[in-house]
Amino acid sequence: MEQNEFREQPIVGAFQASEQRWALLAQQMPLAMIEWDAHLNVTDWNPAAERLFGFSKAEALGKQALDFLVPDSAKQHVANVGRSLLEQKRPVRSVNENLTKDGRVLVCDWYNTPLVNERGEIVGLNSLVLDITERVQSRRALAESEERLRLTLAASPDPIVIYDLEGRAQYVNPAFTQTFGWTEKEVVGKRIAFVPPEALEETRQGIASLFAGGSLIGINTQRLTKDGRLLEVQLSASAYRDKDGKAIGSIIILRDVTQQRRSDEALRHSEERYRTLLDQIKEGYYEVNLDGKIAFCNDSLCEILGYTRAELLTKGISDLMDETNAAKMIQLGQQVFNTGQAATEYDCEVITGGGERKYIEISALPVKGDKGVVVGYRGLARDITERKRAQEELQQAKESAEMANRAKSVFLANMSHELRTPLNAIIGYSEMLQEDADELEYTGLIPDLKKIQAAGRHLLDLINNILDLSKIEAGKMDLYLEAFDIRAMVEEVQSTIQPLAEKNQNTLVVVCPPDVGGMIADLTKVRQTLFNLLSNACKFTSKGEVRFEVFRQVVDGLDWVRFQITDTGIGLTPTQVQELFKEFTQADNSTTRKYGGTGLGLAISRHFAQMMNGDILVESEPGKGATFTVLLPADVSRRRPDSAAATAAGEAVSGDSRVKVLVVDDDPAVRDLIARYLHKEGFRVETAADGEAGLQMAKQWRPDVITLDVLLPGKDGWSVLTALKADPDLAAVPVIMLTITDDRQTGFSLGASDYLIKPFDRKQLVGLLRKYTTRVSGPVLVVDDDEEARAIVCHALEKEGLTIVQAENGAVALEQIARREPCLVLLDLMMPVMDGFQFITELRQNSVWRQIPVVVMTALTLGEQERGQLNGHVERILQKGVYTHEQLLEQVRDLVVSCTSP
């Protein structure tokens, strides 16, 4: 037993010494060393492990590795390593992430060795741990940097080549292969043969300079493509070096500028041609920059402005002007800058280098940069000094001509008044004498009085024609449009022309359909045109027929009225037809001697027709008569939009004051017939086809009198009459019942004012309407400085039973009104002391008198300005020379009735 103990002691001692050496090694080892039992629980934890992971030995002992050292992302990997150790029973190396006590993540390199007992069983593990976090991060950063560089080189639009020291390509980017045609495989590791012979020496020198420490930036040179094309390139290069600063290769960047060079060359040639062209044109050309200074100009501008090019390039265009023109030029430039819109044909005055003042016509077009922003403007400047002087001379001549024309117009107006005034007296008194001669049966005087009237009217026609022609030549003839009934106008013309036809024993045949309707035109000019044509037909036809026909027709969707006058007279040759519408021209001298006339009537008539967008056509053969056709639009206002507001001579020029009559009848023929009757008598007429429509129209229109048929569909006349009288607003309106049965008692009991049995007489109906609408409450005031003219008008009106007051001028008329307010004023315009225009102004300024109706009766030819003065202030304008004496008096009688009605 002692012997055994003696033999074991050296073994134990050796083991303990080994243990001590191992413990000392573990304590002093710079690497973390950890021991584990077979269940991977920590059994030993050296100081280096404490420093690496932050856990003390006491904290680590007994813990499982997966519980505190391994993050979730690495647990599967560590578990796999553990299984491999247990299964293979040999050392295993692993790299994985680990956690520190303070939460940091480390990358560690583990050297794991199994501990095996004498029976070959694994009783534990020994792990040496090396922190490689910084190494991993460095490698990762390097890899990322290399990837960024690769992507950058690949994304570069410029070709890039990396060479080694011997000039072999180590790398080419995609732009290189696209530009030069070689693939990466064809050039990497080889010398690229793309330097043209003429650039070899330059390239060698550049490389030598580069490796000697220099640099190459933006060198213009040439390179060849794979297919032999020569490219213009811009080359930049730098050497790359090792850690000792020794050059080990180069990086070359090539930019293909072939297209840019071609564009630059083309631009240079274009600019050269552009400048050459600009120096050849006569107009001055300029370009202005953002500062308002001239940046470029051609030789012509220098010549126009009297400065050298160098002098102009220091100035703005506004610097060459006086203060007023400069302000306008600055405003023009600002307009172009602010709006980006061109300014053209701006006239201004400049002061040349020699002190001379010139007029130039200047244009300014915006110059825009790449982003569409205005960076300046350019334009042309044209010397218009001579043109300006010519325009000024022309303007002076025009003003002189207008002054002369105004003097002529004033002269003609005065002559018109002075000539027409005595003629009106001659014609008027001769008509009065003829009436007296008829009454006193002095039949021997009547032929002579008719001759006086005819001579006076002939002279008046001549004066009117000459005045009309002067206005046409001066462009002063105006249209005064109004709506009128064609049939009524034709009947009026027929009554006037009938005596002329009978004078030469001609038969006058008038064909005018009852349904021809109305038209909108200048009634006076239409009537005068027809008078001229019909009087010519009667004059040049003897014991024959004069046919006057009216048609309505539609041509190309437009409504036209055709007046056709056919005679069986002497006819015309083709030559005479060609000369027919020329002023002061007749068929021939023999015609003038035999038939008389001035040759103005047809010329004026055609002018009138053409002013209304119509015309006069003629067909004729010698000895077979002639046919004159007047074609006029049914509505001239639609074809002359500027004339919609025109006012006709004889038309009301302040609202329509005519008596309003509402006709209620279910028979369209009766409605049309009554409307025609009443239109001709000066009434305003609206119609309704049944009782309901009549009631509605009455409420809306408020008529002065109503004619009402008894036998109506639906609501009959008695029901309508009852409804009218039950309405407070309509109860006072007079109602005249029209019926085929005599039932007066019923009508009067229901409130009818009067009763007519169909068929009724036209005069009977008009008389009833006058009865219920005429309310004369004062005298008629006649204001005229011509005593004879006043006497004629007063004589006629007194026959109508009207009270007359006279005044020789506007001032006396105002005194008469102050004494007794008249129901109507008949006013001449050209008078001494106070003329008609001033009288109207004074009258309308008086709040008490301003409602007194005024009718102008004048021999003065009114222009647009005079009519404008009267517009809205008078009821009607009657031209003394337009109407016969009887027609004029008829107009006055109608106006007295109309203007004095409620």
Secondary structure, DSSP 4 states (H G I P E B T S, - for coil): -HHHHHHHHHHHHHHHHHHHHHHHHHHH-SSEEEEEETT-BEEEE-HHHHHHH---HHHHTT-BHHHHT--HHHHHHHHHHHHHHHHH-S-EEEEEEEE-TTS-EEEEEEEEEEEE-TTS-EEEEEEEEEE-HHHHHHHHHHHHHHHHHHHHHHH-SS-EEEEETTS-EEEE-HHHHHHH---HHHHBTS----S-GGGHHHHHHHHHHHHTT--EEEEEEEEE-TTS-EEEEEEEEEEEE-TTS-EEEEEEEEEE-HHHHHHHHHHHHHHHHHHHHHHHSSSEEEEE-TTS-EEEE-HHHHHHHT--HHHHTT--GGGGS-HHHHHHHHHHHHHHHHH---EEEEEEEEE-TTS-EEEEEEEEEEEE-TTS-EEEEEEEEEE-HHHHHHHHHHHHHHHHHHHHHHHHHHHHHHHHHHHHHHHHHHHHHHHHHHHHHHHHT-TTTHHHHHHHHHHHHHHHHHHHHHHHHHHHHTT------EEEEHHHHHHHHHHHHHHHHHHTTPEEEEE--TT--EEEE-HHHHHHHHHHHHHHHHHT-SSSEEEEEEEEEEETTEEEEEEEEEE-SS---HHHHHHTTSTT--S-HHHHHHH---S-HHHHHHHHHHHTT-EEEEEE-TTS-EEEEEEEESBHHHH-GGGTT---TTS-SSS--SPEEEEE-S-HHHHHHHHHHHHHTT-EEEEESSHHHHHHHHHHH--SEEEEESS-SSS-HHHHHHHHHHSTTTTTS-EEEEESS--HHHHHHHT-SEEEESS--HHHHHHHHHHHH----SPEEEE-S-HHHHHHHHHHHHHTT--EEEESSHHHHHHHHHHS--SEEEE-S--SSS-HHHHHHHHHHSTTTTTS-EEEEESS---HHHHHHHTTT-SEEEETTTS-HHHHHHHHHHHHHHHT--
